């Protein structure tokens, strides 16, 4: 799946073939994988974990934000 993490200051991450994204939701952490159902959710302060097959997971600190998942495309607008 394609992942874009964008903050007001800059682009934190753009990538394809992402295997898993772990996020700090306001009601608890959750994960997005390939072919996930469409979703819009609010994020709280925490870490976003991005996992690509065969690579070291990447961590991004965020102070909150919004996520949209649609057609294997994930867009995160992070604070």
Secondary structure, 3 states (H helix, E strand, C coil): CEEEEEECCCEEEEECCEEEEEEEECCEEEEEECCCCCEEEEEEEEEEEEEECCCCCEEEEEEEEEEEEECCEEEEEEC
